[in-house]
């Protein structure tokens, strides 16, 4: 996929489902500055199917998608999960993983989206190889659509562990080389929601 703006700089933004009205309004105003928009819209159900938390069939989204297409701004919905145990159960089971990939592909095709962004958090090291396998299989299934992945930074949260974090900790849940091979882009979540930066730099 090509970008319409500066060759070395991609400008993108997320629209969270819990503030989608304001997010759509803001993104519409900034459309000329954007290359990609990520509707933070889908969560993963226990059976691996997807729940559309943003109601992307609503008229405001339909109007937004038409404008994005006109302005050549790519629309790539995020699929998010913070239930590490459920994601492990789905990705470690060949049939559940295959069905989950099928749900993602159906979502992208049904919505005529430019790709998908995967944001699976709270994984532990036991899921690492299955997550890599999932992304590799999804990359093949999604074909020429854009596959983006959003992952946690490695930095541990102070006070969560004493000494060296255990091997099961989330810092060891991502195989970065494998993720890089499978995904067209990788986003590292470097923002601080738990004041970890303040504690680490005190």
Residue pairs with C-beta under 8 A, 6 or more apart in sequence:
1 74
1 114
1 115
1 146
1 184
3 10
3 35
4 35
4 71
4 72
4 73
5 11
5 33
5 35
10 35
10 36
11 33
11 34
11 35
11 36
12 34
12 35
12 36
12 37
12 38
13 27
13 30
13 34
13 36
13 37
13 38
14 23
14 37
14 38
14 39
14 40
14 78
15 23
15 24
15 27
15 37
15 38
15 39
15 40
15 54
16 23
16 40
17 39
17 40
17 41
17 53
17 54
20 39
20 54
20 55
20 60
20 61
21 60
24 60
24 61
24 64
27 34
27 37
27 64
28 64
28 67
31 67
31 68
31 71
31 73
32 71
34 71
34 73
35 73
35 74
36 73
36 74
36 75
36 76
36 114
37 68
37 73
37 74
37 75
37 76
38 76
38 77
38 78
38 117
38 148
39 54
39 56
39 61
39 75
39 77
39 78
40 54
40 77
40 78
40 80
41 52
41 53
41 54
41 56
41 77
41 78
42 50
42 51
42 52
42 53
42 54
42 77
42 78
42 79
42 80
42 107
43 50
43 51
43 53
43 79
43 80
43 81
44 50
44 51
44 79
44 80
44 81
44 83
44 86
44 87
44 90
44 100
44 120
45 51
46 86
47 96
47 99
48 90
48 96
48 97
48 99
48 100
48 103
49 99
49 100
49 103
50 79
50 103
50 104
50 107
54 61
55 61
56 77
56 111
65 75
68 74
68 75
69 75
74 114
74 115
74 146
75 113
75 114
76 113
76 114
76 115
76 116
76 117
76 146
76 148
77 107
77 108
77 111
77 113
77 116
77 117
78 116
78 117
78 118
78 119
78 150
79 104
79 107
79 116
79 117
79 118
79 119
80 119
80 120
80 121
81 87
81 119
81 120
81 121
81 122
82 121
82 122
83 122
84 120
84 121
84 122
84 123
84 124
84 127
84 170
84 173
87 120
87 122
87 123
87 127
87 131
88 123
88 124
88 126
88 127
88 130
89 96
90 96
90 97
90 100
91 97
91 100
91 127
91 130
91 131
91 133
91 134
92 127
92 130
97 130
97 133
97 134
97 137
98 137
100 134
101 134
101 137
101 138
101 141
102 141
104 116
104 138
104 141
104 142
105 141
105 142
107 113
107 116
108 115
108 116
108 142
108 145
113 145
114 145
114 146
115 142
115 145
115 146
115 147
115 148
115 184
116 138
116 142
116 145
116 146
116 147
116 148
117 148
117 149
117 150
117 187
118 135
118 138
118 147
118 148
118 149
118 150
118 183
119 149
119 150
119 151
120 131
121 152
121 170
122 170
123 131
123 170
123 173
123 174
124 168
124 169
124 170
124 172
124 173
125 167
125 168
125 169
125 172
125 173
126 168
127 173
128 172
128 173
128 174
128 175
129 175
131 173
131 174
131 175
131 179
132 175
132 178
132 179
132 182
135 147
135 149
135 178
135 179
135 182
135 183
136 178
136 181
136 182
138 147
138 182
139 147
139 182
139 183
146 184
146 185
147 182
147 183
147 184
148 183
148 184
148 185
148 186
148 187
149 179
149 182
149 183
149 185
149 186
149 187
150 186
150 187
150 188
150 189
151 174
151 179
151 186
151 187
151 188
151 189
152 170
152 171
152 173
152 174
152 188
152 189
153 188
153 189
153 190
154 171
155 171
155 196
155 200
156 165
156 169
156 171
156 196
157 194
157 196
158 196
158 199
158 200
159 199
161 169
165 171
165 172
176 186
179 186
180 186
192 198
